[in-house]
Structure formats: structure tokens, C-alpha cells
Amino acid sequence: MQYNCEPEVIALTAGTIDEKSIKGRMPKIETHMFVGKGEKAEWYDLPADKAPKYETFECGFQKKLNAWKKVLTAPGMG
């Protein structure tokens, strides 16, 4: 997933990665998002890494997303 408000970042959902088919090193996990009750798949166990875990979008990203939405809904943009 890639958002227009942060085009330099690409996010993947854990369930879309087939680790056995990856040649070379796995990409480094930088954050875990949507890990709250009812958000994370029950069958998926989070790795014991030091990556921060968020129940929603990380605060800074949410602010970028809100600003982007404001631009898109401005008069003359929609």
C-alpha cells in the first residue's frame, strides 16, 4: 500500500508475504500497525522485535493523511 501523502513509503500487510519465496534478506520491519483487538488477524503472532506497535495509524502519519484529505475535499478539487 502506498499513500499519496507519503509516496516514499510502501507498506505491506503481513499476510501477503510468502517468506519462502524471498531471495535474499527480508525487508526490515519498521512498525506494526493496526495491532489492537479486532484489528490484527488472530492467527498472526507479532514478532518479538523492537518495532513500535500502533493500534491505529501513527500520529504523524495520521496528520499527513488528514492534511491530504483536506486538500482533496477543498472547493474545486473534487
Secondary structure, DSSP 8 states (H G I E B T S, - for coil): ---TTSTT-----GGG--GGG--S-------EES-STTTS-TT----SSS--EESSS-HHHHHHHHHHHHHHTSTTT-
